Amino acid sequence: MTLPLRGVYAVTPTRRRRFLWAAWWTGEPAREPFRPPDASQGGARTAEEARAQAERAAGRPLVEIEPAWATAWARVLRGEPPWPRPRARREAPAEPPPPGPPRGASARPSSARGVSPFVVLGLPDAAGVAEVRRAFRRLALATHPDRGGDAAEFMRVKWAHDEAMSRLARPRRRDR
C-alpha cells in the first residue's frame, strides 16, 4: 500500500524583495534529474501570500519544504543549473608558508594590541574621515623615519589610520 502524495511548496526571496514560490503536488521534487514544479510564480509581497497562491494553484493545502527547492527553480528559470557544483578544493602548497603573520591579515603592531585606533590618533571614537586624515598627516610628519622619527611608532600610526578608515567605511549597526 502506498501513501497518498502530499503536496509541497517552497518559497524563496528574490533580489527585488518579493517572493517566488514553487509547488509540487503530482509528485515529490527530485534532485537528479531535477523535477520542475507543477506550478510556480513570483511577485508575492509576503511569504504568506506566496503560500496562499501556491495552495490556490494546487487546490489543496500544501506542506512547506526547504527554500533551496524554490531557489533551484529560480536558477533553472535564469538558464543556470539547479544545483551549483561545489568548488574543488585546492591542494596544499608544496612548500610551507613563510613565518610571520598570514598574508592579508591585519598587520597590527604589538604596541597597538588592545588599543583603539582612534586613541592612537588622539581622536574620539566618533571622529569622521576628515579628522582621521588630519590626525594621520600630523602624526606621520612627526613619526616618519625619513624625518627622524621612530619606525615602530610610525607603523603604529599607519596601522591606526588604516584601521580607523576601515571601520568608518563599514556600515554602522542599527539599534533595534
C-alpha positions in Angstrom: 0.0 0.0 0.0 1.4 3.4 -0.9 0.8 6.6 0.9 -1.0 9.3 -0.9 1.2 12.0 -2.3 1.4 15.1 -0.2 1.6 18.4 -1.9 4.6 20.5 -1.1 5.8 24.1 -1.8 8.9 26.1 -1.3 9.3 29.9 -1.0 12.4 32.0 -1.6 13.0 35.7 -1.6 14.0 37.4 -4.8 16.5 40.2 -5.5 13.6 42.6 -5.7 12.4 41.7 -2.2 9.5 39.7 -3.4 8.8 36.0 -3.0 9.0 33.2 -5.6 7.1 30.0 -4.9 7.2 26.6 -6.5 4.7 23.8 -5.8 4.8 20.1 -6.4 1.6 18.1 -5.9 1.7 15.3 -8.6 5.0 14.0 -7.3 7.8 14.9 -4.9 10.6 17.2 -6.1 13.7 15.2 -7.3 17.3 16.4 -7.2 18.7 14.2 -10.0 17.2 14.7 -12.6 15.7 17.9 -11.4 11.9 17.7 -11.4 10.3 21.0 -12.3 7.4 22.2 -10.1 3.8 21.7 -11.2 3.3 25.4 -10.8 5.4 28.4 -9.8 5.1 32.2 -9.7 7.0 35.2 -8.4 6.0 38.6 -7.2 4.2 37.8 -3.9 4.8 40.5 -1.3 4.9 38.2 1.7 5.7 34.5 2.3 2.1 34.0 3.5 0.8 35.5 0.2 3.1 33.1 -1.7 1.8 30.2 0.3 -1.8 31.2 -0.4 -1.1 31.5 -4.1 0.6 28.0 -4.2 -2.3 26.4 -2.3 -4.8 28.1 -4.7 -2.9 26.7 -7.7 -2.8 23.2 -6.2 -6.4 23.3 -5.0 -5.5 21.9 -1.6 -3.3 22.6 1.5 0.4 22.1 0.9 3.3 21.4 3.3 6.3 23.8 3.2 9.7 22.4 2.4 13.2 23.9 2.3 13.6 27.2 0.3 16.5 25.6 -1.6 14.0 23.9 -3.9 12.5 27.3 -4.9 16.0 28.7 -5.3 17.0 25.8 -7.5 13.9 26.5 -9.7 14.8 30.2 -9.9 18.3 29.2 -11.2 16.7 27.0 -13.9 14.5 30.0 -14.9 17.7 32.0 -15.3 19.2 29.3 -17.5 21.6 28.0 -14.8 22.0 24.5 -13.4 19.6 24.0 -10.5 22.4 22.9 -8.1 25.7 24.6 -8.5 28.7 22.4 -8.5 30.8 22.6 -5.3 34.1 24.3 -5.8 37.1 22.0 -6.0 39.4 22.3 -3.0 42.9 23.4 -3.8 45.7 21.2 -2.8 48.1 22.2 -0.1 51.1 24.2 -1.3 54.3 22.2 -1.7 56.4 24.5 0.5 55.4 25.7 3.9 54.3 29.3 4.3 56.9 31.8 5.4 57.0 32.5 9.1 55.1 35.6 10.4 51.6 36.8 10.2 49.5 35.3 7.3 49.2 37.4 4.2 46.2 39.7 4.1 46.0 39.7 7.9 45.9 43.0 9.7 49.5 43.9 10.5 48.6 45.3 13.9 51.8 46.3 15.7 52.4 44.6 19.1 52.4 48.1 20.7 48.9 48.7 19.5 47.3 45.5 20.9 44.2 46.2 22.9 44.2 49.9 21.8 41.6 51.6 19.7 43.0 53.1 16.5 41.2 56.4 17.4 43.1 56.6 20.7 46.4 56.1 18.8 45.5 59.0 16.6 44.4 61.1 19.6 40.7 61.3 18.4 37.3 60.5 20.0 35.6 57.3 18.7 33.0 59.4 16.9 35.6 61.1 14.7 34.9 61.4 11.0 37.0 60.6 7.9 38.4 64.2 7.6 39.5 64.2 11.2 41.2 60.9 10.9 43.1 62.1 7.8 44.2 65.3 9.5 45.4 63.5 12.6 47.3 60.9 10.5 49.1 63.6 8.4 50.1 65.4 11.6 51.4 62.3 13.3 53.0 60.9 10.1 55.1 64.0 9.8 56.2 63.7 13.4 57.0 60.0 13.4 58.2 59.2 9.9 61.7 57.6 9.8 62.8 59.8 6.9 62.1 62.8 9.1 64.0 61.5 12.1 61.0 59.7 13.8 60.8 56.2 15.2 59.9 53.5 12.6 57.9 51.4 15.1 55.8 54.4 16.2 55.2 55.3 12.5 54.0 51.7 11.8 51.6 52.1 14.8 50.2 55.4 13.4 49.9 53.9 9.9 48.0 50.9 11.3 45.7 53.2 13.3 44.9 55.2 10.2 44.2 52.1 8.1 42.1 50.5 10.8 40.1 53.7 11.5 39.4 54.3 7.8 38.3 50.6 7.5 35.9 51.0 10.5 34.5 54.2 9.1 33.9 52.6 5.7 31.8 49.7 7.2 28.1 50.4 7.6 27.1 51.0 11.1 24.7 48.7 13.0 21.3 50.0 13.6 19.9 49.8 17.1 16.6 47.9 17.4 
